[in-house]
Structures are given as C-alpha cells and as structure tokens.
Amino acid sequence: MNEDFNRRPITPSKAMTVNDFALWGLEDIAYVKRIQINDEFGWSIHGADGVNIGLSADRDQAFAAIRQYDLQPVSVH
C-alpha cells in the first residue's frame, strides 16, 4: 500500500444538504411503526420520505411485505 495515501485526512467531497438527507434511503428503506386505531394495535409501513405505504395487523407480516419489494425494513420506536 501507498503510505502517503494512508496519511491523508479523509474529507467529504460535499456536505449533505437537507434535501440530500431527506432523499437518503428513499429507494432502499421502509419504516415500521406500531400504531393504535380504535383500541386495536397494528403496524404502519412508511417509505423513507414518511409517506404511509401500508398497514399490517402483524409485525412479521409487515417486515415480509417490505422485503417482497426489495426494501430493508427498519423499526421506528
């Protein structure tokens, strides 16, 4: 390995803008959040932009549905 390469500080090529951050993971991630509607609990599925894209009565089914669309499910606490 080149020793000069290892000594150079790592600097980002550009700062992430608010818009960049909002789009981060948009095509890769879906969020699952536990919700309550009329005294019943379920699971709400949201895109990375916050838009509701589905509901499920079961958390495991929500995760399975997300994976069917080649997205990575992430829990929201």
SULUR-V304170 format. One record per residue. N is the residue number from 1. OMEGA is omega in radians with two decimals (NA if undefined). Layout:
BEGIN
n;omega
N;OMEGA
N;OMEGA
END
This chain:
BEGIN
n;omega
1;3.11
2;-3.09
3;3.12
4;3.14
5;-3.12
6;-3.10
7;-3.10
8;3.09
9;3.10
10;3.09
11;3.12
12;-3.13
13;3.04
14;3.10
15;3.11
16;3.11
17;3.09
18;3.12
19;3.09
20;-3.14
21;3.14
22;-3.12
23;-3.08
24;3.11
25;-3.04
26;-3.09
27;-3.03
28;-2.94
29;2.94
30;-3.08
31;3.11
32;-3.09
33;3.10
34;-3.12
35;3.07
36;3.09
37;3.11
38;3.10
39;3.06
40;3.13
41;3.09
42;-3.08
43;3.13
44;-3.14
45;-3.10
46;3.00
47;-3.13
48;3.11
49;3.09
50;-3.13
51;3.10
52;-3.12
53;3.09
54;3.08
55;3.09
56;3.08
57;-3.03
58;-3.12
59;-3.14
60;3.10
61;3.08
62;3.12
63;3.13
64;3.13
65;3.13
66;-3.13
67;3.10
68;3.13
69;3.11
70;3.04
71;3.10
72;3.11
73;3.12
74;3.12
75;3.03
76;-3.12
77;NA
END
